[in-house]
Amino acid sequence: MKKKLGTILLALALLVTLAACAGTPSAPAPAPEEVAFQTYTELMQKLSLEDGESGAYDIDFVIEMDMSFLGEQMHTVMSGNMQMVVDGDHVQMAMVMDMDMGELGLDSIVMEMYMEADGDNLIDLRLIMDGEDFSDLLPMDMLQDIIDEMTDDTINMPEFDMDAFQTVEIEEVDGNTVMHMVLDGAELSEFVLGAMEDELDMLDAFGVEMTFDIADVLMTIVTDSAENPLSMTMEMEMRMGFAGDLEEELAELLGEEMVIRMSVVYTFNAFGDSVEITFV
């Protein structure tokens, strides 16, 4: 009898457990595209600060570019660090950049820049190139353009819809999450053309019609175990063509295509309150 009662109780316990599990189904794991889209969107929110917002970042960058145009090949590398602190209308920015243009027959140039502005009021601006101070030689109209650009949007990065994430692969490497994505190049082309509106208007004034196309973009984002962004890499190819009723001195552009291949690597050192502006 005791054995039979124990069997019944065990069966009841099993039924209760199964019922509880059935009543609280586990949420399905999000699709890789959803994970990548959310990670990218949150990262862009950290980097793109609108008017009146507050935020900060410290980023190392390496940008390699190969350009082919009119039978010439050019390879350049820009690397350095950029720090930005925004508190409402108050903006501080410091950047150090090494521009390697050896293939142009030029020496590398080291540029150091510091800017501080409160709204439209410039508080401080310093520009040092290869150790020589050029701060007093900058034209005032260019200074105003810099201020307007920096206070309008501290960094210009595209925000995609999730449909732009064509393929996504996610893997765990040494405790970090690595997301490999292919992004729709047509959406990035549209973003770039919007950002180049002034330049396109200037070309139009010279009778130049420019076609612009970006191939699908390879992007990799790495986050740590706490989902903090560690790095972002982008590989892209851009093609520009020229047409129109060109002036004689520009006629050689007709039918030519400029091809630019770029590799961009951002390493995220810090965000938020831990960022401190350093400028020598």
C-alpha positions in Angstrom: 0.0 0.0 0.0 2.8 2.4 0.9 4.6 1.5 -2.3 1.4 2.1 -4.3 0.8 5.5 -2.6 4.4 6.6 -3.2 4.0 5.7 -6.9 0.8 7.8 -7.1 2.4 10.8 -5.4 5.4 10.6 -7.7 3.1 10.5 -10.7 1.2 13.5 -9.4 4.4 15.4 -8.8 5.5 14.7 -12.4 2.2 15.9 -13.7 2.4 19.1 -11.7 6.0 19.7 -13.0 4.9 19.1 -16.6 1.9 21.4 -16.2 4.1 24.2 -14.7 6.5 23.9 -17.6 3.7 24.0 -20.1 2.3 27.1 -18.5 5.5 29.0 -18.7 7.0 28.4 -22.1 10.5 29.7 -22.6 10.8 32.7 -24.9 12.2 31.8 -28.4 15.7 32.9 -29.0 15.8 36.1 -31.1 16.9 35.7 -34.7 20.5 36.7 -35.5 19.3 39.6 -37.5 17.4 41.0 -34.5 20.4 40.6 -32.2 22.7 42.4 -34.7 20.1 45.1 -35.5 19.6 45.9 -31.8 23.4 45.9 -31.1 24.1 48.2 -34.0 21.2 50.6 -33.1 22.3 50.9 -29.5 25.9 51.6 -30.7 24.7 54.3 -33.1 22.8 55.9 -30.2 26.0 56.1 -28.2 27.9 57.7 -31.1 25.2 60.0 -32.6 24.3 62.7 -30.2 21.5 65.1 -31.2 21.1 68.7 -30.0 20.6 69.0 -26.3 21.6 65.4 -25.5 24.6 64.4 -23.4 27.1 61.6 -23.9 30.8 60.9 -24.5 33.1 58.4 -26.2 36.8 57.6 -26.7 37.6 55.8 -29.9 40.7 54.6 -31.7 40.4 54.4 -35.5 42.3 53.1 -38.5 41.0 54.0 -42.0 42.8 52.5 -45.0 41.8 53.6 -48.5 42.7 52.5 -51.9 41.6 54.8 -54.7 41.8 54.2 -58.5 41.0 57.1 -60.8 42.2 58.2 -64.3 44.7 55.4 -64.4 46.3 56.3 -61.1 46.4 54.3 -57.9 46.6 55.8 -54.4 46.9 54.2 -51.0 46.4 56.2 -47.8 46.2 55.3 -44.1 44.7 57.5 -41.4 44.9 56.4 -37.8 44.5 58.0 -34.4 42.2 58.7 -31.5 39.1 60.8 -31.1 37.5 61.9 -27.8 34.1 63.6 -27.6 32.2 64.9 -24.6 28.8 66.5 -25.1 26.7 68.0 -22.3 23.7 69.7 -23.9 25.0 72.6 -26.1 28.5 72.3 -24.6 30.9 70.3 -26.8 34.5 69.2 -26.3 36.4 67.3 -28.9 40.1 66.2 -29.1 41.6 64.3 -31.9 45.0 63.0 -32.9 45.5 61.7 -36.4 48.4 60.4 -38.3 47.9 60.6 -42.1 50.3 58.4 -44.1 50.4 59.6 -47.7 53.7 58.2 -48.7 52.4 57.0 -52.1 51.7 60.6 -53.0 55.4 61.5 -52.4 54.4 63.3 -49.2 55.6 62.7 -45.7 53.2 61.5 -43.0 51.4 64.3 -41.3 50.4 64.2 -37.6 47.5 66.4 -36.8 46.3 67.3 -33.3 43.1 69.2 -32.8 41.1 70.4 -29.8 37.8 72.2 -29.9 35.4 73.5 -27.2 32.2 75.3 -27.9 29.1 76.3 -26.0 26.3 76.4 -28.6 27.4 78.7 -31.4 30.1 80.3 -29.2 33.6 79.1 -29.8 35.5 78.8 -26.5 38.8 77.3 -27.7 40.2 75.8 -30.9 43.7 74.5 -31.4 45.3 72.9 -34.4 48.8 71.6 -34.4 50.3 69.9 -37.4 53.7 68.2 -37.1 54.4 70.1 -34.0 53.6 73.6 -35.5 50.7 75.6 -34.1 48.2 76.7 -36.8 45.4 77.8 -34.5 45.6 81.5 -35.4 45.6 80.9 -39.1 42.2 79.1 -39.4 39.6 81.2 -41.3 36.6 82.2 -39.2 34.1 80.9 -41.7 35.7 77.5 -41.5 35.6 77.6 -37.7 31.9 78.4 -37.8 31.3 75.4 -40.2 33.2 73.2 -37.8 31.1 74.4 -34.8 27.8 74.0 -36.6 28.7 70.5 -37.8 29.9 69.4 -34.4 27.0 70.8 -32.4 24.4 69.5 -34.9 25.6 65.9 -34.9 28.8 64.8 -33.2 29.4 61.9 -35.5 27.6 61.1 -38.7 26.8 57.4 -38.8 23.9 55.7 -40.6 21.0 54.1 -38.8 19.6 51.2 -40.9 16.3 49.4 -40.8 16.5 45.8 -39.9 15.7 44.9 -43.6 19.2 46.2 -44.4 20.8 43.3 -42.5 20.9 40.8 -45.4 22.9 38.1 -43.6 24.1 37.7 -40.0 26.4 35.1 -38.4 27.1 35.2 -34.7 29.9 33.3 -32.9 31.4 33.3 -29.4 35.2 33.9 -29.4 37.2 34.0 -26.1 34.1 35.1 -24.1 33.1 37.8 -26.6 30.2 37.9 -29.1 31.3 38.4 -32.7 28.6 39.4 -35.2 29.4 39.2 -38.9 26.9 41.1 -41.1 26.3 41.9 -44.7 24.5 45.3 -45.1 22.6 46.5 -48.1 24.9 48.9 -49.9 22.0 50.7 -51.6 20.8 52.0 -48.2 24.3 53.2 -47.3 24.5 54.9 -50.8 21.3 56.8 -50.0 22.7 57.9 -46.7 25.9 59.1 -48.2 24.2 61.0 -51.0 22.1 62.8 -48.4 25.2 63.7 -46.4 26.8 65.0 -49.7 24.0 67.3 -50.7 26.2 70.5 -50.6 28.9 68.8 -52.6 26.5 67.6 -55.2 25.0 71.0 -55.6 28.5 72.4 -56.2 29.2 69.8 -58.9 25.8 70.6 -60.4 26.8 74.2 -60.7 29.8 73.1 -62.9 27.5 70.9 -65.0 28.7 67.7 -63.5 26.3 64.8 -62.9 27.7 62.2 -60.5 26.6 58.6 -60.2 27.3 57.0 -56.8 27.1 53.3 -55.8 28.2 51.4 -52.7 28.5 47.6 -52.9 27.1 45.6 -50.0 29.1 46.3 -46.9 30.8 43.7 -44.7 30.6 44.7 -41.0 31.8 43.0 -37.9 30.8 44.1 -34.4 32.4 42.6 -31.2 30.8 42.9 -27.8 32.0 41.6 -24.4 30.1 39.3 -22.1 28.2 42.3 -20.7 27.2 43.4 -24.2 29.5 46.4 -24.2 30.8 47.2 -27.7 34.5 46.6 -28.1 35.1 47.2 -31.9 33.4 47.7 -35.2 35.0 46.9 -38.6 33.6 47.9 -42.0 34.8 46.8 -45.5 33.2 48.7 -48.4 33.7 49.6 -52.1 32.4 52.8 -53.6 32.1 53.7 -57.3 31.6 57.2 -58.7 31.0 58.1 -62.3 30.8 61.5 -64.0 28.7 62.8 -66.8 27.1 66.0 -68.0 28.0 69.1 -70.0 31.5 69.5 -68.6 33.8 72.4 -69.0 36.9 71.7 -71.2 39.2 71.4 -68.2 36.9 68.8 -66.7 36.1 66.9 -69.9 38.6 64.1 -69.1 36.2 63.0 -66.3 33.5 62.0 -68.8 33.0 58.2 -68.8 35.6 57.7 -66.1 34.9 55.9 -62.9 36.5 56.5 -59.5 36.8 53.3 -57.4 37.4 53.6 -53.6 37.9 50.6 -51.4 37.9 51.3 -47.7 38.6 49.4 -44.5 37.5 51.1 -41.3 38.3 49.8 -37.8 36.9 51.5 -34.7 38.1 50.4 -31.2 35.9 51.6 -28.4 37.9 52.5 -25.4 35.2 54.1 -23.2 31.7 55.7 -23.2 29.9 58.0 -20.8 31.3 59.4 -17.6 34.6 57.4 -17.8 35.7 59.5 -20.8 38.2 62.3 -20.1 39.4 64.7 -22.7 43.2 64.7 -23.1 45.0 67.1 -25.3 48.7 68.2 -25.1 
